[in-house]
Amino acid sequence: MSFKRVVVLVADGLGVGAAPDASAYGDLGSNTLGNTAHAVGGLRLPQLEKLGLGCLGRFEGVAPVAHPLAVVGRLAEKSAGKDTVTGHWEIAGLVTDKAFPVFPNGFPQSLVDSFSRVAGIPGVLGNYAASGTQIIQDLGAEHVRTGKPILYTSADSVFQLAAHEKSFGLERLYKISEVAREITRPLQLGRVIARPFIGPIEGKYVRTENRRDYALEPPPNCLDWLQAAGIHTVSVGKIDDIFCHRGLLEGNHTGNNKDSLKATSDFLEKYKNERAFIFVNLVDFDMLYGHRRDPSGYAKALVDLDAYLPKLLNALGPDDLLLITGDHGCDPTYRGSDHTREYVPLVAYSPSGKGTCIGDRQSFGEIARTLVDGFGVAVPAALANQKSFLSALHPEAQSG
């Protein structure tokens, strides 16, 4: 068999239980889906339930089914860290052995001074670990008054710059973020993130959807391998930023789940007669609800995704695949405001495929291995030790 079109839909921050090494990250007891379901008194996700999501654990309201329509399992992360970049890179076949550096006490003053000088700014405000929505309330007015961008970080390897879209300027924020990317490159910092905001509106500053992520450039990965084999590679959401816009034919840099799902449908229609890989990030789970510790909002986003699934499923042909997964956990009931080290779901459905539960697996990279096998691409050395679940989906198929 050979895939025609594949959609990999990453629900950003969707975990399904603490990973085997969660204690090393201080995340024992985390379970994004399970704790969210409990916090809201149960979830109703009929489409995901039929596909087999309930077979992956105890999630109130989402029952296990005897005959799942999809191949389902839990994927453990091999990479060091629990960051967006490491998670997405591993999905694409790259295991990060050494975690990107973090700066819980802020960045060295020498680095900040160098950045300010090259960027042509009068300095920065903040320079500490903070909630992105809170720090703009704390420092937003001073930022507008002084023209100094707000610098902050988190438990992830991120150099985040917040600035007012009007008083500072959106394009100017992007330009200084590009400077920061170059300045921090020797540190191997995972991402620089531009975080624009507006306001005050009813007394509060409000972040916009015009964020941009400036990641380290990844080694060769699934996008490169598939594109080289003549597969149309397409990104939706922040995927293009995570992979430095490499290995992609085109994309739609959407800023929310609703627009991202619509863009996915549009690309399925556009490539209905061609071979394509559509890589999608649904950012709202993580950005709006996980980090903000909002289980009700998280639950509503899951319900909205479930309600949209029939549109995607009905667009699939017999040689197509829809795969739903996550890149890390972001338990909205957990302490703090950071990501959580969890298993992520594997829900892989093809109209001509089989459904079964394959249990716990050892790497997100099994997705990349399955893609190259299913598209008939020669197996790169980076995937030689990764397993494929293609034979579970299509028992007649042979791995490459």
C-alpha atoms as a printed R data frame, in Angstrom:
    type eleno elety resid chain resno       x      y      z
1   ATOM     1    CA   MET     A     1   0.000  0.000  0.000
2   ATOM     2    CA   SER     A     2   1.003  3.620 -0.382
3   ATOM     3    CA   PHE     A     3  -0.342  6.740  1.282
4   ATOM     4    CA   LYS     A     4  -1.787  9.417 -0.950
5   ATOM     5    CA   ARG     A     5  -2.474 12.174  1.597
6   ATOM     6    CA   VAL     A     6  -1.554 12.257  5.274
7   ATOM     7    CA   VAL     A     7  -2.640 14.816  7.858
8   ATOM     8    CA   VAL     A     8  -0.702 14.897 11.129
9   ATOM     9    CA   LEU     A     9  -2.774 17.013 13.505
10  ATOM    10    CA   VAL     A    10  -0.806 18.067 16.597
11  ATOM    11    CA   ALA     A    11  -3.088 19.142 19.427
12  ATOM    12    CA   ASP     A    12  -0.431 21.297 21.093
13  ATOM    13    CA   GLY     A    13  -0.058 20.239 24.731
14  ATOM    14    CA   LEU     A    14  -2.397 17.212 24.639
15  ATOM    15    CA   GLY     A    15  -0.989 14.655 27.071
16  ATOM    16    CA   VAL     A    16  -2.642 11.412 28.188
17  ATOM    17    CA   GLY     A    17  -0.779 10.560 31.388
18  ATOM    18    CA   ALA     A    18   2.556 11.054 33.106
19  ATOM    19    CA   ALA     A    19   5.492  9.682 31.104
20  ATOM    20    CA   PRO     A    20   7.748  7.002 32.626
21  ATOM    21    CA   ASP     A    21  10.349  9.673 33.421
22  ATOM    22    CA   ALA     A    22   7.874 12.315 34.627
23  ATOM    23    CA   SER     A    23   9.433 12.378 38.084
24  ATOM    24    CA   ALA     A    24  12.685 13.686 36.607
25  ATOM    25    CA   TYR     A    25  10.747 16.699 35.352
26  ATOM    26    CA   GLY     A    26   8.684 17.209 38.505
27  ATOM    27    CA   ASP     A    27   5.511 16.132 36.700
28  ATOM    28    CA   LEU     A    28   4.271 13.042 38.545
29  ATOM    29    CA   GLY     A    29   0.475 12.935 38.514
30  ATOM    30    CA   SER     A    30   0.103 15.063 35.398
31  ATOM    31    CA   ASN     A    31  -2.522 13.898 32.929
32  ATOM    32    CA   THR     A    32  -3.803 16.618 30.643
33  ATOM    33    CA   LEU     A    33  -6.771 14.731 29.205
34  ATOM    34    CA   GLY     A    34  -7.659 12.768 32.344
35  ATOM    35    CA   ASN     A    35  -7.434 15.675 34.768
36  ATOM    36    CA   THR     A    36  -9.275 18.009 32.407
37  ATOM    37    CA   ALA     A    37 -12.114 15.514 32.055
38  ATOM    38    CA   HIS     A    38 -12.327 15.128 35.834
39  ATOM    39    CA   ALA     A    39 -12.221 18.878 36.451
40  ATOM    40    CA   VAL     A    40 -15.238 19.530 34.203
41  ATOM    41    CA   GLY     A    41 -17.282 16.531 35.342
42  ATOM    42    CA   GLY     A    42 -16.667 14.478 32.207
43  ATOM    43    CA   LEU     A    43 -16.129 15.096 28.509
44  ATOM    44    CA   ARG     A    44 -18.367 14.199 25.596
45  ATOM    45    CA   LEU     A    45 -16.177 13.440 22.572
46  ATOM    46    CA   PRO     A    46 -18.206 10.988 20.456
47  ATOM    47    CA   GLN     A    47 -15.944 11.048 17.389
48  ATOM    48    CA   LEU     A    48 -12.716 10.575 19.318
49  ATOM    49    CA   GLU     A    49 -14.422  7.916 21.432
50  ATOM    50    CA   LYS     A    50 -15.328  5.890 18.330
51  ATOM    51    CA   LEU     A    51 -11.796  6.258 17.026
52  ATOM    52    CA   GLY     A    52 -10.535  4.755 20.297
53  ATOM    53    CA   LEU     A    53  -9.204  7.613 22.427
54  ATOM    54    CA   GLY     A    54 -10.878  6.130 25.515
55  ATOM    55    CA   CYS     A    55  -8.715  3.015 25.194
56  ATOM    56    CA   LEU     A    56  -5.676  5.032 26.317
57  ATOM    57    CA   GLY     A    57  -6.681  5.611 29.922
58  ATOM    58    CA   ARG     A    58  -9.463  6.659 32.268
59  ATOM    59    CA   PHE     A    59 -10.973  9.846 30.896
60  ATOM    60    CA   GLU     A    60 -14.363 10.621 32.410
61  ATOM    61    CA   GLY     A    61 -17.040 10.593 29.731
62  ATOM    62    CA   VAL     A    62 -14.791  9.054 27.050
63  ATOM    63    CA   ALA     A    63 -15.361  5.313 27.189
64  ATOM    64    CA   PRO     A    64 -13.053  2.617 25.835
65  ATOM    65    CA   VAL     A    65 -14.514  0.774 22.847
66  ATOM    66    CA   ALA     A    66 -14.073 -2.877 21.972
67  ATOM    67    CA   HIS     A    67 -13.403 -2.156 18.304
68  ATOM    68    CA   PRO     A    68 -11.684  1.206 17.785
69  ATOM    69    CA   LEU     A    69 -11.851  2.626 14.284
70  ATOM    70    CA   ALA     A    70  -8.252  3.868 14.505
71  ATOM    71    CA   VAL     A    71  -4.885  2.513 15.531
72  ATOM    72    CA   VAL     A    72  -4.452  3.986 19.001
73  ATOM    73    CA   GLY     A    73  -1.633  4.029 21.511
74  ATOM    74    CA   ARG     A    74   0.445  6.229 23.774
75  ATOM    75    CA   LEU     A    75   3.783  7.636 22.631
76  ATOM    76    CA   ALA     A    76   6.576  8.395 25.093
77  ATOM    77    CA   GLU     A    77   9.073 11.108 24.232
78  ATOM    78    CA   LYS     A    78  12.678 10.010 23.777
79  ATOM    79    CA   SER     A    79  14.061 13.521 23.526
80  ATOM    80    CA   ALA     A    80  15.359 15.405 26.528
81  ATOM    81    CA   GLY     A    81  12.908 18.147 27.451
82  ATOM    82    CA   LYS     A    82   9.213 18.828 27.119
83  ATOM    83    CA   ASP     A    83   9.256 21.704 24.678
84  ATOM    84    CA   THR     A    84   7.340 22.473 21.489
85  ATOM    85    CA   VAL     A    85  10.483 22.216 19.387
86  ATOM    86    CA   THR     A    86  11.705 18.880 20.774
87  ATOM    87    CA   GLY     A    87   8.208 17.409 20.519
88  ATOM    88    CA   HIS     A    88   7.579 18.450 16.922
89  ATOM    89    CA   TRP     A    89  11.107 17.585 15.839
90  ATOM    90    CA   GLU     A    90  10.711 14.088 17.285
91  ATOM    91    CA   ILE     A    91   7.380 13.650 15.489
92  ATOM    92    CA   ALA     A    92   9.358 14.487 12.329
93  ATOM    93    CA   GLY     A    93  12.006 11.888 13.184
94  ATOM    94    CA   LEU     A    94  14.606 13.838 15.183
95  ATOM    95    CA   VAL     A    95  15.501 12.787 18.722
96  ATOM    96    CA   THR     A    96  17.140 15.562 20.765
97  ATOM    97    CA   ASP     A    97  19.607 13.893 23.128
98  ATOM    98    CA   LYS     A    98  20.644 17.057 24.975
99  ATOM    99    CA   ALA     A    99  17.975 19.378 26.304
100 ATOM   100    CA   PHE     A   100  18.009 22.958 25.107
101 ATOM   101    CA   PRO     A   101  19.298 25.298 27.863
102 ATOM   102    CA   VAL     A   102  16.864 27.053 30.194
103 ATOM   103    CA   PHE     A   103  17.292 30.257 32.185
104 ATOM   104    CA   PRO     A   104  14.933 30.154 35.173
105 ATOM   105    CA   ASN     A   105  16.709 33.122 36.776
106 ATOM   106    CA   GLY     A   106  16.732 35.234 33.629
107 ATOM   107    CA   PHE     A   107  19.375 35.756 30.973
108 ATOM   108    CA   PRO     A   108  22.943 36.954 31.689
109 ATOM   109    CA   GLN     A   109  23.220 40.730 31.707
110 ATOM   110    CA   SER     A   110  26.030 40.566 29.163
111 ATOM   111    CA   LEU     A   111  23.691 38.808 26.726
112 ATOM   112    CA   VAL     A   112  20.917 41.326 27.372
113 ATOM   113    CA   ASP     A   113  23.303 44.242 26.885
114 ATOM   114    CA   SER     A   114  24.610 42.792 23.619
115 ATOM   115    CA   PHE     A   115  21.076 42.199 22.357
116 ATOM   116    CA   SER     A   116  19.974 45.734 23.276
117 ATOM   117    CA   ARG     A   117  22.973 47.283 21.534
118 ATOM   118    CA   VAL     A   118  22.594 45.329 18.278
119 ATOM   119    CA   ALA     A   119  18.792 45.711 18.244
120 ATOM   120    CA   GLY     A   120  19.059 49.460 18.809
121 ATOM   121    CA   ILE     A   121  16.755 49.542 21.825
122 ATOM   122    CA   PRO     A   122  17.200 51.411 25.125
123 ATOM   123    CA   GLY     A   123  17.192 48.199 27.164
124 ATOM   124    CA   VAL     A   124  14.574 45.691 28.276
125 ATOM   125    CA   LEU     A   125  12.047 45.259 31.060
126 ATOM   126    CA   GLY     A   126  11.586 42.070 33.035
127 ATOM   127    CA   ASN     A   127  14.178 39.422 32.224
128 ATOM   128    CA   TYR     A   128  12.723 36.766 34.470
129 ATOM   129    CA   ALA     A   129  10.518 33.681 34.233
130 ATOM   130    CA   ALA     A   130   6.874 34.707 34.037
131 ATOM   131    CA   SER     A   131   3.398 34.056 32.715
132 ATOM   132    CA   GLY     A   132   3.115 35.815 29.380
133 ATOM   133    CA   THR     A   133  -0.337 37.187 30.072
134 ATOM   134    CA   GLN     A   134   0.615 38.436 33.543
135 ATOM   135    CA   ILE     A   135   3.887 40.130 32.686
136 ATOM   136    CA   ILE     A   136   2.259 42.393 30.108
137 ATOM   137    CA   GLN     A   137  -0.181 43.563 32.807
138 ATOM   138    CA   ASP     A   138   2.698 44.182 35.200
139 ATOM   139    CA   LEU     A   139   5.025 45.938 32.756
140 ATOM   140    CA   GLY     A   140   2.856 46.958 29.790
141 ATOM   141    CA   ALA     A   141   2.397 50.594 30.796
142 ATOM   142    CA   GLU     A   142   6.103 51.040 31.524
143 ATOM   143    CA   HIS     A   143   6.917 49.430 28.172
144 ATOM   144    CA   VAL     A   144   4.687 51.917 26.328
145 ATOM   145    CA   ARG     A   145   6.220 54.807 28.268
146 ATOM   146    CA   THR     A   146   9.884 53.812 27.861
147 ATOM   147    CA   GLY     A   147   9.930 51.935 24.562
148 ATOM   148    CA   LYS     A   148  11.757 49.039 26.214
149 ATOM   149    CA   PRO     A   149  10.448 45.614 25.095
150 ATOM   150    CA   ILE     A   150   9.492 43.100 27.769
151 ATOM   151    CA   LEU     A   151  11.830 40.109 27.997
152 ATOM   152    CA   TYR     A   152  10.802 36.951 29.823
153 ATOM   153    CA   THR     A   153  11.318 33.208 29.795
154 ATOM   154    CA   SER     A   154   9.733 30.057 31.260
155 ATOM   155    CA   ALA     A   155  10.670 26.486 32.105
156 ATOM   156    CA   ASP     A   156  11.220 26.019 28.361
157 ATOM   157    CA   SER     A   157  14.222 27.128 26.334
158 ATOM   158    CA   VAL     A   158  12.658 30.398 25.186
159 ATOM   159    CA   PHE     A   159  13.665 34.057 24.861
160 ATOM   160    CA   GLN     A   160  10.283 35.794 24.676
161 ATOM   161    CA   LEU     A   161   9.884 39.414 23.635
162 ATOM   162    CA   ALA     A   162   6.572 41.172 24.234
163 ATOM   163    CA   ALA     A   163   5.836 44.581 22.719
164 ATOM   164    CA   HIS     A   164   2.837 46.747 21.893
165 ATOM   165    CA   GLU     A   165   1.751 46.442 18.270
166 ATOM   166    CA   LYS     A   166   0.989 50.159 17.961
167 ATOM   167    CA   SER     A   167   3.440 52.056 20.150
168 ATOM   168    CA   PHE     A   168   6.423 49.776 19.459
169 ATOM   169    CA   GLY     A   169   5.373 48.372 16.088
170 ATOM   170    CA   LEU     A   170   4.757 44.811 14.953
171 ATOM   171    CA   GLU     A   171   7.420 44.759 12.246
172 ATOM   172    CA   ARG     A   172   9.922 46.281 14.657
173 ATOM   173    CA   LEU     A   173   9.166 43.517 17.144
174 ATOM   174    CA   TYR     A   174   9.820 40.918 14.444
175 ATOM   175    CA   LYS     A   175  13.102 42.601 13.521
176 ATOM   176    CA   ILE     A   176  14.463 42.677 17.071
177 ATOM   177    CA   SER     A   177  13.349 39.054 17.487
178 ATOM   178    CA   GLU     A   178  15.457 38.144 14.475
179 ATOM   179    CA   VAL     A   179  18.376 39.922 16.143
180 ATOM   180    CA   ALA     A   180  17.728 37.959 19.328
181 ATOM   181    CA   ARG     A   181  17.726 34.716 17.345
182 ATOM   182    CA   GLU     A   182  21.221 35.453 16.053
183 ATOM   183    CA   ILE     A   183  22.522 36.653 19.418
184 ATOM   184    CA   THR     A   184  21.272 33.520 21.202
185 ATOM   185    CA   ARG     A   185  22.271 31.025 18.515
186 ATOM   186    CA   PRO     A   186  25.641 30.163 20.174
187 ATOM   187    CA   LEU     A   187  23.703 29.137 23.301
188 ATOM   188    CA   GLN     A   188  21.595 26.681 21.274
189 ATOM   189    CA   LEU     A   189  18.485 28.275 22.775
190 ATOM   190    CA   GLY     A   190  15.389 26.507 21.481
191 ATOM   191    CA   ARG     A   191  13.255 29.481 20.409
192 ATOM   192    CA   VAL     A   192  12.919 33.209 20.336
193 ATOM   193    CA   ILE     A   193   9.239 34.165 20.389
194 ATOM   194    CA   ALA     A   194   7.769 37.521 19.385
195 ATOM   195    CA   ARG     A   195   4.707 38.177 21.579
196 ATOM   196    CA   PRO     A   196   2.771 41.248 20.379
197 ATOM   197    CA   PHE     A   197  -0.062 42.750 22.405
198 ATOM   198    CA   ILE     A   198  -2.533 45.620 22.232
199 ATOM   199    CA   GLY     A   199  -4.547 47.698 24.670
200 ATOM   200    CA   PRO     A   200  -5.320 48.485 27.294
201 ATOM   201    CA   ILE     A   201  -8.825 47.206 26.596
202 ATOM   202    CA   GLU     A   202 -11.121 47.520 29.620
203 ATOM   203    CA   GLY     A   203  -7.988 48.119 31.679
204 ATOM   204    CA   LYS     A   204  -5.999 45.134 30.396
205 ATOM   205    CA   TYR     A   205  -3.365 44.481 27.772
206 ATOM   206    CA   VAL     A   206  -4.294 41.652 25.395
207 ATOM   207    CA   ARG     A   207  -1.989 39.418 23.347
208 ATOM   208    CA   THR     A   208  -2.767 39.096 19.634
209 ATOM   209    CA   GLU     A   209  -2.469 36.168 17.229
210 ATOM   210    CA   ASN     A   210   0.502 37.770 15.454
211 ATOM   211    CA   ARG     A   211   3.126 35.830 17.405
212 ATOM   212    CA   ARG     A   212   6.145 34.495 15.549
213 ATOM   213    CA   ASP     A   213   8.503 31.718 16.616
214 ATOM   214    CA   TYR     A   214  12.174 31.728 15.623
215 ATOM   215    CA   ALA     A   215  13.487 28.217 16.218
216 ATOM   216    CA   LEU     A   216  16.898 26.708 15.745
217 ATOM   217    CA   GLU     A   217  17.199 25.206 12.296
218 ATOM   218    CA   PRO     A   218  16.612 21.459 12.572
219 ATOM   219    CA   PRO     A   219  18.741 18.715 11.039
220 ATOM   220    CA   PRO     A   220  17.227 16.912  8.019
221 ATOM   221    CA   ASN     A   221  13.834 15.507  8.950
222 ATOM   222    CA   CYS     A   222  10.582 14.096  7.647
223 ATOM   223    CA   LEU     A   223   9.631 17.291  5.809
224 ATOM   224    CA   ASP     A   224  12.907 17.224  3.872
225 ATOM   225    CA   TRP     A   225  12.721 13.506  3.141
226 ATOM   226    CA   LEU     A   226   9.144 13.605  1.896
227 ATOM   227    CA   GLN     A   227   9.659 16.747 -0.168
228 ATOM   228    CA   ALA     A   228  12.717 15.207 -1.827
229 ATOM   229    CA   ALA     A   229  10.556 12.222 -2.770
230 ATOM   230    CA   GLY     A   230   8.064 14.455 -4.579
231 ATOM   231    CA   ILE     A   231   5.442 14.626 -1.824
232 ATOM   232    CA   HIS     A   232   3.755 18.023 -1.450
233 ATOM   233    CA   THR     A   233   4.647 19.192  2.071
234 ATOM   234    CA   VAL     A   234   2.281 21.698  3.666
235 ATOM   235    CA   SER     A   235   2.202 23.442  7.044
236 ATOM   236    CA   VAL     A   236  -0.678 24.849  9.064
237 ATOM   237    CA   GLY     A   237  -0.224 27.054 12.125
238 ATOM   238    CA   LYS     A   238   3.228 27.542 13.627
239 ATOM   239    CA   ILE     A   239   4.736 24.433 11.995
240 ATOM   240    CA   ASP     A   240   6.581 26.640  9.496
241 ATOM   241    CA   ASP     A   241   8.311 28.561 12.295
242 ATOM   242    CA   ILE     A   242   9.219 25.408 14.217
243 ATOM   243    CA   PHE     A   243  11.009 24.034 11.147
244 ATOM   244    CA   CYS     A   244  12.442 27.395 10.021
245 ATOM   245    CA   HIS     A   245  10.265 27.321  6.879
246 ATOM   246    CA   ARG     A   246  12.417 24.522  5.415
247 ATOM   247    CA   GLY     A   247  11.157 21.442  3.617
248 ATOM   248    CA   LEU     A   248   7.787 23.049  2.901
249 ATOM   249    CA   LEU     A   249   6.030 23.700 -0.390
250 ATOM   250    CA   GLU     A   250   3.479 26.060  1.139
251 ATOM   251    CA   GLY     A   251   1.505 26.756  4.285
252 ATOM   252    CA   ASN     A   252  -1.016 28.857  6.124
253 ATOM   253    CA   HIS     A   253   0.321 30.467  9.306
254 ATOM   254    CA   THR     A   254  -2.987 30.447 11.157
255 ATOM   255    CA   GLY     A   255  -3.215 31.698 14.736
256 ATOM   256    CA   ASN     A   256  -6.024 29.688 16.326
257 ATOM   257    CA   ASN     A   257  -7.668 26.260 16.244
258 ATOM   258    CA   LYS     A   258 -10.712 27.295 14.210
259 ATOM   259    CA   ASP     A   259  -8.684 28.807 11.393
260 ATOM   260    CA   SER     A   260  -6.205 25.923 11.477
261 ATOM   261    CA   LEU     A   261  -8.919 23.302 11.073
262 ATOM   262    CA   LYS     A   262 -10.453 25.276  8.216
263 ATOM   263    CA   ALA     A   263  -7.042 25.555  6.539
264 ATOM   264    CA   THR     A   264  -6.574 21.786  6.909
265 ATOM   265    CA   SER     A   265  -9.859 21.176  5.102
266 ATOM   266    CA   ASP     A   266  -8.865 23.636  2.396
267 ATOM   267    CA   PHE     A   267  -5.552 21.870  1.784
268 ATOM   268    CA   LEU     A   268  -7.244 18.459  1.677
269 ATOM   269    CA   GLU     A   269  -9.478 19.824 -1.052
270 ATOM   270    CA   LYS     A   270  -6.591 21.478 -2.912
271 ATOM   271    CA   TYR     A   271  -4.545 18.275 -2.953
272 ATOM   272    CA   LYS     A   272  -7.379 15.804 -3.460
273 ATOM   273    CA   ASN     A   273  -5.696 14.491 -6.598
274 ATOM   274    CA   GLU     A   274  -2.059 14.679 -5.463
275 ATOM   275    CA   ARG     A   275   0.198 13.137 -2.847
276 ATOM   276    CA   ALA     A   276   0.546 15.435  0.117
277 ATOM   277    CA   PHE     A   277   1.678 15.605  3.730
278 ATOM   278    CA   ILE     A   278  -0.189 18.236  5.769
279 ATOM   279    CA   PHE     A   279   1.440 19.014  9.127
280 ATOM   280    CA   VAL     A   280  -0.885 20.936 11.464
281 ATOM   281    CA   ASN     A   281  -0.479 22.574 14.861
282 ATOM   282    CA   LEU     A   282  -3.546 23.462 16.955
283 ATOM   283    CA   VAL     A   283  -2.114 26.092 19.281
284 ATOM   284    CA   ASP     A   284  -5.108 27.026 21.444
285 ATOM   285    CA   PHE     A   285  -4.911 23.939 23.682
286 ATOM   286    CA   ASP     A   286  -1.476 24.991 24.894
287 ATOM   287    CA   MET     A   287  -1.388 28.769 24.514
288 ATOM   288    CA   LEU     A   288  -4.884 29.730 25.677
289 ATOM   289    CA   TYR     A   289  -5.841 26.973 28.098
290 ATOM   290    CA   GLY     A   290  -2.942 24.754 29.190
291 ATOM   291    CA   HIS     A   291  -0.501 27.495 30.194
292 ATOM   292    CA   ARG     A   292  -3.337 29.614 31.573
293 ATOM   293    CA   ARG     A   293  -4.492 26.603 33.678
294 ATOM   294    CA   ASP     A   294  -8.037 26.793 32.324
295 ATOM   295    CA   PRO     A   295  -9.569 23.282 32.258
296 ATOM   296    CA   SER     A   296 -12.991 24.540 31.156
297 ATOM   297    CA   GLY     A   297 -11.486 26.286 28.145
298 ATOM   298    CA   TYR     A   298  -9.370 23.245 27.385
299 ATOM   299    CA   ALA     A   299 -12.430 21.002 27.526
300 ATOM   300    CA   LYS     A   300 -14.358 23.315 25.184
301 ATOM   301    CA   ALA     A   301 -11.474 23.222 22.681
302 ATOM   302    CA   LEU     A   302 -11.551 19.402 22.756
303 ATOM   303    CA   VAL     A   303 -15.305 19.415 22.143
304 ATOM   304    CA   ASP     A   304 -14.839 21.814 19.230
305 ATOM   305    CA   LEU     A   305 -12.149 19.604 17.699
306 ATOM   306    CA   ASP     A   306 -14.369 16.549 18.082
307 ATOM   307    CA   ALA     A   307 -17.274 18.365 16.426
308 ATOM   308    CA   TYR     A   308 -15.063 19.263 13.431
309 ATOM   309    CA   LEU     A   309 -13.664 15.769 12.937
310 ATOM   310    CA   PRO     A   310 -16.510 14.463 10.699
311 ATOM   311    CA   LYS     A   311 -15.589 17.115  8.117
312 ATOM   312    CA   LEU     A   312 -12.001 15.880  8.050
313 ATOM   313    CA   LEU     A   313 -12.913 12.199  8.155
314 ATOM   314    CA   ASN     A   314 -15.406 12.572  5.309
315 ATOM   315    CA   ALA     A   315 -12.715 14.198  3.160
316 ATOM   316    CA   LEU     A   316 -10.441 11.147  3.380
317 ATOM   317    CA   GLY     A   317 -10.091  8.600  0.611
318 ATOM   318    CA   PRO     A   318  -9.065  4.962  1.054
319 ATOM   319    CA   ASP     A   319  -5.348  5.759  0.755
320 ATOM   320    CA   ASP     A   320  -5.418  8.730  3.120
321 ATOM   321    CA   LEU     A   321  -4.495  8.921  6.799
322 ATOM   322    CA   LEU     A   322  -5.528 11.288  9.589
323 ATOM   323    CA   LEU     A   323  -3.243 11.101 12.598
324 ATOM   324    CA   ILE     A   324  -3.995 12.994 15.814
325 ATOM   325    CA   THR     A   325  -1.270 13.393 18.418
326 ATOM   326    CA   GLY     A   326   0.404 15.888 20.782
327 ATOM   327    CA   ASP     A   327   3.888 17.317 21.261
328 ATOM   328    CA   HIS     A   328   3.981 17.274 25.110
329 ATOM   329    CA   GLY     A   329   1.507 17.685 27.946
330 ATOM   330    CA   CYS     A   330   0.200 20.966 29.345
331 ATOM   331    CA   ASP     A   331  -2.102 19.879 32.150
332 ATOM   332    CA   PRO     A   332  -4.472 22.787 32.923
333 ATOM   333    CA   THR     A   333  -5.043 21.462 36.449
334 ATOM   334    CA   TYR     A   334  -1.358 21.108 37.346
335 ATOM   335    CA   ARG     A   335   0.704 23.449 39.517
336 ATOM   336    CA   GLY     A   336   2.583 26.261 37.833
337 ATOM   337    CA   SER     A   337   2.011 27.242 34.219
338 ATOM   338    CA   ASP     A   338   4.482 25.119 32.261
339 ATOM   339    CA   HIS     A   339   4.397 22.040 30.046
340 ATOM   340    CA   THR     A   340   4.134 18.599 31.619
341 ATOM   341    CA   ARG     A   341   6.170 15.514 30.690
342 ATOM   342    CA   GLU     A   342   3.508 13.086 29.460
343 ATOM   343    CA   TYR     A   343   2.665 10.416 26.982
344 ATOM   344    CA   VAL     A   344   0.881 11.846 23.953
345 ATOM   345    CA   PRO     A   345  -1.944 10.123 22.096
346 ATOM   346    CA   LEU     A   346  -1.584  8.306 18.826
347 ATOM   347    CA   VAL     A   347  -4.901  8.154 16.962
348 ATOM   348    CA   ALA     A   348  -4.299  7.055 13.368
349 ATOM   349    CA   TYR     A   349  -7.306  6.529 11.095
350 ATOM   350    CA   SER     A   350  -7.476  5.465  7.466
351 ATOM   351    CA   PRO     A   351 -10.782  4.550  5.756
352 ATOM   352    CA   SER     A   352  -9.180  1.369  4.399
353 ATOM   353    CA   GLY     A   353  -7.168  0.620  7.531
354 ATOM   354    CA   LYS     A   354  -7.718 -1.498 10.598
355 ATOM   355    CA   GLY     A   355  -8.350 -0.263 14.104
356 ATOM   356    CA   THR     A   356  -6.568 -1.650 17.139
357 ATOM   357    CA   CYS     A   357  -4.825 -0.617 20.345
358 ATOM   358    CA   ILE     A   358  -1.043 -0.951 20.155
359 ATOM   359    CA   GLY     A   359  -0.299  0.106 23.734
360 ATOM   360    CA   ASP     A   360   2.611  2.221 24.877
361 ATOM   361    CA   ARG     A   361   5.358  3.041 22.390
362 ATOM   362    CA   GLN     A   362   8.872  4.319 22.889
363 ATOM   363    CA   SER     A   363   9.129  7.408 20.685
364 ATOM   364    CA   PHE     A   364   7.170 10.110 18.877
365 ATOM   365    CA   GLY     A   365   9.519  9.232 15.987
366 ATOM   366    CA   GLU     A   366   7.397  6.196 15.176
367 ATOM   367    CA   ILE     A   367   5.144  8.671 13.370
368 ATOM   368    CA   ALA     A   368   7.959  9.702 11.004
369 ATOM   369    CA   ARG     A   369   8.961  6.078 10.406
370 ATOM   370    CA   THR     A   370   5.373  5.150  9.573
371 ATOM   371    CA   LEU     A   371   5.102  8.098  7.176
372 ATOM   372    CA   VAL     A   372   8.214  7.230  5.176
373 ATOM   373    CA   ASP     A   373   7.148  3.584  5.047
374 ATOM   374    CA   GLY     A   374   3.613  4.504  4.016
375 ATOM   375    CA   PHE     A   375   4.738  6.957  1.343
376 ATOM   376    CA   GLY     A   376   7.280  4.438  0.039
377 ATOM   377    CA   VAL     A   377  10.310  6.606  0.825
378 ATOM   378    CA   ALA     A   378  13.717  5.057  1.488
379 ATOM   379    CA   VAL     A   379  14.294  4.869  5.234
380 ATOM   380    CA   PRO     A   380  16.864  7.505  6.332
381 ATOM   381    CA   ALA     A   381  19.568  6.556  8.802
382 ATOM   382    CA   ALA     A   382  17.932  8.751 11.455
383 ATOM   383    CA   LEU     A   383  14.898  6.437 11.427
384 ATOM   384    CA   ALA     A   384  16.715  3.122 11.210
385 ATOM   385    CA   ASN     A   385  16.007  2.291 14.858
386 ATOM   386    CA   GLN     A   386  12.469  3.638 14.939
387 ATOM   387    CA   LYS     A   387   9.529  1.266 14.774
388 ATOM   388    CA   SER     A   388   6.579  1.656 12.441
389 ATOM   389    CA   PHE     A   389   2.931  1.005 13.219
390 ATOM   390    CA   LEU     A   390   2.052  0.705  9.525
391 ATOM   391    CA   SER     A   391   1.484 -3.041  9.799
392 ATOM   392    CA   ALA     A   392  -1.092 -2.463 12.555
393 ATOM   393    CA   LEU     A   393  -2.957 -0.022 10.318
394 ATOM   394    CA   HIS     A   394  -2.547 -2.122  7.180
395 ATOM   395    CA   PRO     A   395  -1.585 -5.709  8.106
396 ATOM   396    CA   GLU     A   396  -0.734 -6.443  4.477
397 ATOM   397    CA   ALA     A   397   1.928 -3.687  4.424
398 ATOM   398    CA   GLN     A   398   5.612 -4.314  4.944
399 ATOM   399    CA   SER     A   399   7.962 -1.817  6.633
400 ATOM   400    CA   GLY     A   400  10.725 -0.324  4.452
